[in-house]
Amino acid sequence: MKPPALPLAASPTALHPAPPLAAPHHAPTAASQVPSPWPIFWIASIAVFLVSLDTTMLYAAFGSLRAGFPGSTAADLSWVLNAYTVIYAAMLIPAGGLADTHGRKRVFLFGVVLFLAASAACGLAGNVGWLIGARALQAVGAALLTPASLSMVLAAFPQNRRAVAVSSWGAVGALAAAIGPSLGSFVITVADWRWAFFINLPLGAVSIWRGLVVLEEARPASAARRHVDGIGMALLIVAVGSIALAIVESESPAWTRSQLAALAGLGVVAVAAFIGWARVARAPLVQLSLFRHRTYTFANLATFTFGIAFAMMFFAFFFYMREIWHYSLPRAGLAITPGPLLVVPVAIVSGRLAARFGHRPLLVCGALLYAASGSWFLLVPGLEPHYLTHWLPGLLMSGIAVGMTLPSLSAAAVNRLPADQYAVGSAVNQATRQIGSVLGVALTVLLLGHEGLVRGDFTPLYGLHASLGLLTALLCLPVNTRPMRAPGA
């Protein structure tokens, strides 16, 4: 499921419509002959599909990685996941600025090329250190292409069609994040964990080939070239990495309690320093003025809490299926499939409803349904496998909830941003979700990353899952993206 996270719906009252992509010099200007924007949509969606897929596919590969690198601990291997998400989160925001100021096509295609090269390096990794380094490079490529792809989709569609288009774009990413674990289990069973990376190469090549032919460069005329905030990036990486490491290693004998406390404290100090630096820097990584908008602030807070719960749910699924019900990996992958299949149709319908009624009803109902799915997993499944009656209902609830919530969160967050902040604004939101994912993975490894799991080990995890769903619903109550709303509401 990440993923992820994602789409953007534009309000009819937005003051700064997105600039259209520059037309080829030979193209006629008659409105009736304007080319279809859907080829651009599909080029962008293929690349984002791969990025979202890679954020969750390795959940299924965790056991295979352990077998492939027997000298590594669960905490070590968690950094195959977390190195990607930490770097991805830190790089998304400057990448959004680069796309807005240096050309979306250029940044997008460079990101796809880098992502594919790093995917090949991951598949060829001979040790855990090599794999973690290649994953970090892969994250840089993913960060470059993601906000640029969303900007291209926004710019390609007229405003009256943008809500549906970006909801569909978000549905592609949400579907990829959702099917990642099940597809990963299939690929690993048929081949091995290396093919979880090699699978990116043919689809990514299609995106590059069609992108070179179809895409035209576009850059908002008002966008000034921005300085890349290296200090802000470093502080963000230290903050997220330190807190995640403190959580993952909290039960490790290699770390003392005082060392872990110091590590967590370093993360908190880095967060405070990041905010302080953003207040005084000439060109900060995050413009704090974005958070003056109430809807943007609360949508990002909700994205953070939902990102934690989203990562926890899928990672925990394979632990439960394999350790408690003793499913084989292929059977576990098949068992997860019904939930993700609901994500795309639900997200598309949700986009149409949001264009009419705003995102708040969908967000609140989706988050409450997600909390209900966590409560179901907490209370119903037991030691004996009863999939149809004990697991499938919770899985279907979670699939519907993700389709309602995950695309709508990013859509609501940047609903009324001006055109020259599309990529940066969406990148902040996506980075927020990725930071949540880092903490979700870290918490899951802390609670379930040991040998000899029993049913009671899942009780705190699913209790936290349900609580985060409820908190997300509360944070979504102030979100207001209804069309034709009163100014300043």
QUIHU-V449187 format. One record per helix or strand of 3 or more residues. SS is the DSSP state (H for helix, E for strand). FROM is the first residue (numbers start at 1). TO is the last residue. Records with the same first field share a line. If there is no record, write none. Layout:
SS->FROM-TO + FROM-TO
This chain:
H->31-33 + 38-56 + 58-68 + 74-102 + 104-123 + 128-156 + 159-190 + 195-198 + 200-214 + 230-248 + 257-280 + 288-292 + 294-324 + 329-357 + 360-379 + 387-413 + 419-448 + 455-476
